[in-house]
Amino acid sequence: MDILTARGLVMTYGSTRALDGVDVTVRAGESVAVMGPSGSGKTTLLHVLAGVLRPTSGTVDLAGTDLVALSDAQRTRLRRDDFGFVFQSGQLLAELPADENAALPLLLAGRPRAAATARARELLARLGLAGMERRRPGELSGGQAQRVAIARALVGSPSVVFADEPTGALDQATGREVLDLLTSAARAGGAALVVVTHDPGVARWCDRTLAMRDGRVVGEFRAPAPQHQVPLP
Ligand SMILES: Nc1ncnc2c1ncn2[C@@H]1O[C@H](COP(=O)(O)OP(=O)(O)OP(=O)(O)O)[C@@H](O)[C@H]1O
């Protein structure tokens, strides 16, 4: 089943065509890597698919709703209810412990604090952070902080998780571990994953890789081998 369908995306900044006619379909539960040289439009595509940016033209359909046609307030609500986000780093609130950071989307949606933090703690434990729930971001390693960010992205059971260079600030081994947890946790939660990355090894973790150049999708590769999957701890 297709969950997100973008057609004819164009995004211009002055004379720059950051997106130059992009069609993308994301199926429910699949993981899609977006790769390409610097400036090829990867982040712009991610932001347009996630309803963060409104394209100059084109449509983004999420289960029958065109994100482009929504008001800013409607898109904000849809992002909160249907999407999760993981960025390179620095997205956690420094003054909040891990469980409250991870519970934040539920708290903002008005869920009772006890239920929200219980759900966050369950995810943190599945991501290998049992016992660290009350640590603040400054008391966690970079890889541990990214796991908290993954828990936060998944806590609201989103249909799609968007990740922009989620391992960019980590060393290679930790990055691979975090990427593995991100794809496994998204799969376990039934969420599709769209991940922008420079790491060529990412194809091993994702079902498909889209190659971008000059604002266009110029190639698509399927994972060559059976999925590398490590069960969640
Ligand atoms: N807010 C903006 N204003 C003007 N130009 C922009 C803006 N955002 C992006 N661009 C331009 O659009 C093009 C695509 O940028 P984008 O950030 O999507 O590329 P990218 O592939 O993600 O690059 P990188 O790998 O370096 O992060 C670039 O030429 C960039 O300079």
The ligand as a Gaussian input file, in Angstrom:
#p B3LYP/6-31G(d) Opt

LIG

0 1
 N       16.444000      28.367000       2.143000
 C       17.138000      28.354000       1.004000
 N       17.346000      29.481000       0.310000
 C       18.024000      29.477000      -0.862000
 N       18.554000      28.370000      -1.425000
 C       18.395000      27.211000      -0.782000
 C       17.687000      27.137000       0.473000
 N       17.684000      25.838000       0.876000
 C       18.362000      25.146000      -0.067000
 N       18.794000      25.956000      -1.052000
 C       19.543000      25.546000      -2.269000
 O       18.834000      24.470000      -2.853000
 C       19.747000      23.462000      -3.324000
 C       19.420000      22.136000      -2.664000
 O       19.726000      22.225000      -1.274000
 P       19.526000      21.009000      -0.263000
 O       19.880000      21.493000       1.101000
 O       18.198000      20.417000      -0.478000
 O       20.652000      19.997000      -0.792000
 P       21.243000      18.678000      -0.117000
 O       21.334000      17.675000      -1.192000
 O       20.455000      18.333000       1.089000
 O       22.689000      19.171000       0.301000
 P       23.669000      18.694000       1.502000
 O       24.031000      17.280000       1.210000
 O       24.848000      19.622000       1.355000
 O       22.939000      18.890000       2.788000
 C       21.137000      24.001000      -3.042000
 O       21.617000      24.639000      -4.216000
 C       20.923000      24.993000      -1.941000
 O       21.908000      26.019000      -1.985000

